[in-house]
Amino acid sequence: NRKGYSCGGSLINNRYILTAAHCLLRTPKSWRLINLRLGEHNIEKSRDCESEVPGLEDCSDPPLDVSVEEQIPHELYNPQDVNQPYDIALLRLSREVPFTNFIKPICLPLAEDLRSKNYIGQKLTVAGWGRTENRSQSTVKLKVDVPVMSNSDCAPTYKRNGVTLVSSQICAGGEQAKDSCTGDSGGPLMVVDRIVKEENYIIHGVVSFGPTPCGVENFPGIYTRVADYVDWIRDHLKP
């Protein structure tokens, strides 16, 4: 009955989390998804605080644990498919969650100009509590910027390893020791874009899979392209 953390996800409204289908369908049979935790930073502390002035602490709200009402992996996702297309899923929360300074939704690429952007050559941000270079899970949320590559540039690397990429997948990374890794699955590959007056994080990809070990030079990680699934996401949201 040991509890643990295995995947990330992104809040997209007050009732739904976007994550990877393999987080739901490629886990050990003994595992059971019980809760989602929102607003977390350091998983070893009940509250996250920092002190810039001696004797004064600035603390975040305690993290919020919410149970899952429904798991919605993509209908065409096949856990046995080595190519891992359709690696996307929604989780419906058991109740609406309040937005705070520490719990906010990420933006989906709904507008046509955002859907068509590929960000090739730009660095996007991936975040999570996945494995670090010493092979252990991180206790604090980490982020790293990774360059987006064209599929035509990274497909040969995967082809040599028996994997055929499709257009609904994104290649990003390929720099030494800068990568998403085990435990980051389901988390966001995101970009800051101005769609209104203030800057917003937009989710471009969902962490899917990559090389073993992680962070291998010239061997990028693979992400599910969210823009290709916006209509699927909308079709599966309930009030």
C-alpha positions as a Markdown table, in Angstrom:
| # | Residue | x | y | z |
|---|---|---|---|---|
| 1 | Asn | 0.0 | 0.0 | 0.0 |
| 2 | Arg | 3.0 | 2.3 | -0.5 |
| 3 | Lys | 2.1 | 5.6 | -2.2 |
| 4 | Gly | 4.4 | 7.2 | -4.7 |
| 5 | Tyr | 4.6 | 9.6 | -7.7 |
| 6 | Ser | 5.1 | 8.3 | -11.2 |
| 7 | Cys | 3.8 | 10.9 | -13.8 |
| 8 | Gly | 3.1 | 14.5 | -14.4 |
| 9 | Gly | 0.2 | 16.3 | -16.0 |
| 10 | Ser | -1.1 | 19.8 | -16.8 |
| 11 | Leu | -4.2 | 21.4 | -15.5 |
| 12 | Ile | -6.2 | 22.7 | -18.5 |
| 13 | Asn | -9.4 | 23.9 | -16.7 |
| 14 | Asn | -10.9 | 23.6 | -13.2 |
| 15 | Arg | -11.9 | 20.0 | -13.8 |
| 16 | Tyr | -9.4 | 18.3 | -16.2 |
| 17 | Ile | -5.7 | 17.3 | -16.4 |
| 18 | Leu | -3.9 | 16.6 | -19.6 |
| 19 | Thr | -1.4 | 13.8 | -19.5 |
| 20 | Ala | 0.1 | 10.8 | -21.4 |
| 21 | Ala | -2.0 | 7.7 | -22.1 |
| 22 | His | 1.0 | 5.5 | -21.2 |
| 23 | Cys | 0.8 | 6.9 | -17.7 |
| 24 | Leu | -2.5 | 5.1 | -17.4 |
| 25 | Leu | -2.1 | 2.0 | -19.5 |
| 26 | Arg | 1.6 | 1.0 | -19.3 |
| 27 | Thr | 2.0 | 1.0 | -15.5 |
| 28 | Pro | 2.4 | -2.2 | -13.3 |
| 29 | Lys | -0.9 | -4.0 | -12.7 |
| 30 | Ser | -0.5 | -3.5 | -8.9 |
| 31 | Trp | -0.5 | 0.3 | -9.3 |
| 32 | Arg | -3.7 | 2.3 | -8.9 |
| 33 | Leu | -4.2 | 5.9 | -9.6 |
| 34 | Ile | -5.7 | 7.4 | -6.4 |
| 35 | Asn | -5.0 | 11.1 | -6.3 |
| 36 | Leu | -3.6 | 14.0 | -8.3 |
| 37 | Arg | -1.5 | 16.6 | -6.5 |
| 38 | Leu | -1.7 | 20.3 | -7.5 |
| 39 | Gly | 0.4 | 23.2 | -6.4 |
| 40 | Glu | 3.4 | 21.0 | -5.4 |
| 41 | His | 7.1 | 22.0 | -5.5 |
| 42 | Asn | 9.1 | 20.0 | -3.0 |
| 43 | Ile | 7.5 | 16.6 | -2.5 |
| 44 | Glu | 9.3 | 16.1 | 0.8 |
| 45 | Lys | 7.8 | 19.2 | 2.5 |
| 46 | Ser | 4.2 | 19.8 | 3.5 |
| 47 | Arg | 4.7 | 23.5 | 2.6 |
| 48 | Asp | 7.2 | 25.2 | 0.4 |
| 49 | Cys | 8.8 | 28.3 | 2.0 |
| 50 | Glu | 11.7 | 30.6 | 1.2 |
| 51 | Ser | 13.3 | 33.2 | 3.4 |
| 52 | Glu | 15.2 | 36.2 | 1.9 |
| 53 | Val | 15.0 | 38.2 | 5.2 |
| 54 | Pro | 16.1 | 36.4 | 8.4 |
| 55 | Gly | 13.1 | 35.6 | 10.5 |
| 56 | Leu | 10.6 | 36.2 | 7.7 |
| 57 | Glu | 9.3 | 33.3 | 5.6 |
| 58 | Asp | 7.3 | 33.5 | 2.4 |
| 59 | Cys | 5.3 | 30.3 | 2.0 |
| 60 | Ser | 3.1 | 28.9 | -0.7 |
| 61 | Asp | -0.3 | 27.3 | 0.0 |
| 62 | Pro | -0.2 | 23.6 | 1.0 |
| 63 | Pro | -0.5 | 21.4 | -2.1 |
| 64 | Leu | -4.0 | 20.2 | -3.0 |
| 65 | Asp | -4.8 | 16.4 | -3.4 |
| 66 | Val | -7.8 | 15.7 | -5.6 |
| 67 | Ser | -9.2 | 12.2 | -6.5 |
| 68 | Val | -9.8 | 11.1 | -10.1 |
| 69 | Glu | -13.4 | 10.7 | -11.2 |
| 70 | Glu | -12.6 | 9.4 | -14.7 |
| 71 | Gln | -9.6 | 8.3 | -16.8 |
| 72 | Ile | -9.8 | 9.0 | -20.5 |
| 73 | Pro | -6.9 | 7.6 | -22.6 |
| 74 | His | -7.1 | 8.2 | -26.3 |
| 75 | Glu | -9.2 | 5.4 | -27.9 |
| 76 | Leu | -6.5 | 4.6 | -30.5 |
| 77 | Tyr | -3.6 | 4.4 | -28.1 |
| 78 | Asn | -2.0 | 0.9 | -28.0 |
| 79 | Pro | 0.4 | 0.3 | -25.0 |
| 80 | Gln | 2.2 | -2.4 | -27.1 |
| 81 | Asp | 2.9 | -0.2 | -30.1 |
| 82 | Val | 6.6 | 0.7 | -30.0 |
| 83 | Asn | 5.9 | 3.9 | -32.0 |
| 84 | Gln | 3.6 | 5.2 | -29.3 |
| 85 | Pro | 1.2 | 7.4 | -31.4 |
| 86 | Tyr | -1.9 | 8.8 | -29.7 |
| 87 | Asp | -0.1 | 9.0 | -26.4 |
| 88 | Ile | -2.4 | 11.5 | -24.8 |
| 89 | Ala | -5.1 | 11.2 | -22.1 |
| 90 | Leu | -7.4 | 13.3 | -19.9 |
| 91 | Leu | -8.2 | 12.9 | -16.2 |
| 92 | Arg | -11.5 | 14.3 | -14.9 |
| 93 | Leu | -11.2 | 15.4 | -11.3 |
| 94 | Ser | -13.8 | 14.5 | -8.7 |
| 95 | Arg | -14.5 | 18.2 | -8.1 |
| 96 | Glu | -13.7 | 21.6 | -9.4 |
| 97 | Val | -10.4 | 23.1 | -8.1 |
| 98 | Pro | -9.9 | 26.7 | -7.3 |
| 99 | Phe | -7.3 | 28.7 | -9.2 |
| 100 | Thr | -4.7 | 30.4 | -6.9 |
| 101 | Asn | -1.3 | 32.0 | -7.2 |
| 102 | Phe | 0.1 | 28.4 | -7.1 |
| 103 | Ile | -2.6 | 26.5 | -9.1 |
| 104 | Lys | -3.3 | 27.8 | -12.6 |
| 105 | Pro | -4.3 | 26.2 | -15.9 |
| 106 | Ile | -2.0 | 26.1 | -18.9 |
| 107 | Cys | -3.3 | 27.4 | -22.2 |
| 108 | Leu | -4.2 | 25.0 | -25.0 |
| 109 | Pro | -3.2 | 26.0 | -28.6 |
| 110 | Leu | -6.8 | 26.7 | -29.7 |
| 111 | Ala | -6.2 | 29.5 | -32.2 |
| 112 | Glu | -5.4 | 28.4 | -35.7 |
| 113 | Asp | -2.1 | 30.3 | -35.8 |
| 114 | Leu | -1.0 | 28.6 | -32.5 |
| 115 | Arg | -2.1 | 25.2 | -33.9 |
| 116 | Ser | 0.1 | 25.6 | -36.9 |
| 117 | Lys | 3.3 | 26.7 | -35.1 |
| 118 | Asn | 6.1 | 24.1 | -34.9 |
| 119 | Tyr | 8.7 | 26.1 | -32.9 |
| 120 | Ile | 11.5 | 24.3 | -34.8 |
| 121 | Gly | 14.9 | 25.8 | -33.7 |
| 122 | Gln | 13.4 | 27.4 | -30.6 |
| 123 | Lys | 13.9 | 26.3 | -27.0 |
| 124 | Leu | 10.8 | 25.2 | -25.1 |
| 125 | Thr | 10.5 | 24.4 | -21.5 |
| 126 | Val | 9.8 | 21.0 | -20.0 |
| 127 | Ala | 9.2 | 20.5 | -16.2 |
| 128 | Gly | 8.7 | 17.7 | -13.7 |
| 129 | Trp | 10.0 | 15.6 | -10.9 |
| 130 | Gly | 11.7 | 13.0 | -13.1 |
| 131 | Arg | 15.1 | 11.4 | -12.8 |
| 132 | Thr | 18.2 | 13.6 | -12.6 |
| 133 | Glu | 21.8 | 12.8 | -13.8 |
| 134 | Asn | 22.4 | 10.8 | -10.6 |
| 135 | Arg | 19.5 | 8.5 | -11.6 |
| 136 | Ser | 17.3 | 9.3 | -8.7 |
| 137 | Gln | 13.9 | 11.0 | -8.8 |
| 138 | Ser | 14.0 | 14.7 | -8.0 |
| 139 | Thr | 12.3 | 15.9 | -4.8 |
| 140 | Val | 11.7 | 19.4 | -6.3 |
| 141 | Lys | 10.1 | 20.3 | -9.5 |
| 142 | Leu | 12.8 | 21.0 | -12.1 |
| 143 | Lys | 12.7 | 22.7 | -15.5 |
| 144 | Val | 14.9 | 22.6 | -18.5 |
| 145 | Asp | 14.9 | 24.3 | -21.9 |
| 146 | Val | 15.2 | 21.9 | -24.9 |
| 147 | Pro | 15.5 | 22.8 | -28.6 |
| 148 | Val | 12.7 | 21.6 | -30.9 |
| 149 | Met | 14.0 | 19.6 | -33.9 |
| 150 | Ser | 12.2 | 18.8 | -37.2 |
| 151 | Asn | 10.9 | 15.3 | -37.4 |
| 152 | Ser | 12.9 | 14.8 | -40.6 |
| 153 | Asp | 16.1 | 15.5 | -38.7 |
| 154 | Cys | 15.4 | 13.2 | -35.8 |
| 155 | Ala | 13.4 | 10.4 | -37.5 |
| 156 | Pro | 16.6 | 8.6 | -38.7 |
| 157 | Thr | 17.9 | 8.3 | -35.1 |
| 158 | Tyr | 14.7 | 6.6 | -34.0 |
| 159 | Lys | 14.4 | 4.5 | -37.2 |
| 160 | Arg | 17.8 | 3.0 | -36.3 |
| 161 | Asn | 16.2 | 2.0 | -33.0 |
| 162 | Gly | 13.1 | 0.4 | -34.6 |
| 163 | Val | 10.7 | 3.4 | -34.0 |
| 164 | Thr | 8.8 | 5.2 | -36.8 |
| 165 | Leu | 7.7 | 8.7 | -35.9 |
| 166 | Val | 4.5 | 10.3 | -37.1 |
| 167 | Ser | 3.5 | 13.9 | -37.7 |
| 168 | Ser | 1.6 | 14.1 | -34.4 |
| 169 | Gln | 4.9 | 13.6 | -32.5 |
| 170 | Ile | 7.5 | 16.3 | -31.6 |
| 171 | Cys | 11.2 | 15.9 | -31.3 |
| 172 | Ala | 12.9 | 18.1 | -28.7 |
| 173 | Gly | 16.2 | 17.9 | -26.8 |
| 174 | Gly | 19.3 | 16.1 | -28.0 |
| 175 | Glu | 21.6 | 18.1 | -25.8 |
| 176 | Gln | 23.9 | 16.3 | -23.2 |
| 177 | Ala | 22.2 | 16.0 | -19.8 |
| 178 | Lys | 19.2 | 18.2 | -20.8 |
| 179 | Asp | 16.1 | 16.1 | -21.2 |
| 180 | Ser | 12.9 | 14.9 | -19.8 |
| 181 | Cys | 13.3 | 11.6 | -18.1 |
| 182 | Thr | 11.5 | 8.8 | -16.2 |
| 183 | Gly | 8.9 | 10.4 | -13.9 |
| 184 | Asp | 8.4 | 13.4 | -16.2 |
| 185 | Ser | 6.0 | 11.5 | -18.5 |
| 186 | Gly | 2.7 | 13.2 | -19.1 |
| 187 | Gly | 4.1 | 16.6 | -18.2 |
| 188 | Pro | 4.2 | 19.6 | -20.4 |
| 189 | Leu | 6.5 | 20.8 | -23.2 |
| 190 | Met | 5.5 | 24.5 | -23.0 |
| 191 | Val | 6.2 | 27.9 | -24.5 |
| 192 | Val | 5.5 | 31.4 | -23.4 |
| 193 | Asp | 3.4 | 33.2 | -26.0 |
| 194 | Arg | 1.5 | 36.4 | -25.9 |
| 195 | Ile | -2.1 | 35.6 | -26.8 |
| 196 | Val | -3.5 | 38.4 | -24.7 |
| 197 | Lys | -1.8 | 41.3 | -22.9 |
| 198 | Glu | 0.0 | 39.2 | -20.4 |
| 199 | Glu | 2.3 | 36.3 | -21.2 |
| 200 | Asn | 0.8 | 32.8 | -21.0 |
| 201 | Tyr | 2.3 | 29.4 | -21.0 |
| 202 | Ile | 0.9 | 27.3 | -23.9 |
| 203 | Ile | 1.3 | 23.6 | -23.9 |
| 204 | His | 2.9 | 22.4 | -27.2 |
| 205 | Gly | 3.7 | 18.8 | -26.2 |
| 206 | Val | 3.1 | 16.1 | -23.7 |
| 207 | Val | 6.2 | 14.1 | -22.5 |
| 208 | Ser | 5.9 | 10.6 | -24.2 |
| 209 | Phe | 9.2 | 8.7 | -24.4 |
| 210 | Gly | 12.9 | 9.0 | -25.2 |
| 211 | Pro | 16.3 | 7.5 | -25.1 |
| 212 | Thr | 17.6 | 5.3 | -22.2 |
| 213 | Pro | 19.6 | 6.7 | -20.5 |
| 214 | Cys | 18.0 | 10.2 | -20.8 |
| 215 | Gly | 20.0 | 13.3 | -21.9 |
| 216 | Val | 21.9 | 11.6 | -24.7 |
| 217 | Glu | 23.5 | 14.0 | -27.2 |
| 218 | Asn | 21.9 | 14.0 | -30.6 |
| 219 | Phe | 19.1 | 11.7 | -29.3 |
| 220 | Pro | 16.0 | 14.0 | -28.6 |
| 221 | Gly | 13.0 | 13.0 | -26.6 |
| 222 | Ile | 9.5 | 12.5 | -28.1 |
| 223 | Tyr | 6.4 | 14.5 | -27.2 |
| 224 | Thr | 2.8 | 14.2 | -28.3 |
| 225 | Arg | 1.8 | 17.2 | -30.4 |
| 226 | Val | -1.1 | 18.8 | -28.5 |
| 227 | Ala | -2.3 | 20.9 | -31.4 |
| 228 | Asp | -3.2 | 17.7 | -33.3 |
| 229 | Tyr | -5.5 | 16.7 | -30.4 |
| 230 | Val | -7.3 | 19.9 | -29.6 |
| 231 | Asp | -10.5 | 18.7 | -31.2 |
| 232 | Trp | -10.2 | 15.3 | -29.4 |
| 233 | Ile | -9.7 | 17.2 | -26.1 |
| 234 | Arg | -12.7 | 19.4 | -26.6 |
| 235 | Asp | -14.9 | 16.4 | -27.6 |
| 236 | His | -14.1 | 14.7 | -24.3 |
| 237 | Leu | -14.7 | 17.6 | -21.9 |
| 238 | Lys | -17.9 | 17.6 | -19.8 |
| 239 | Pro | -19.1 | 20.6 | -17.7 |
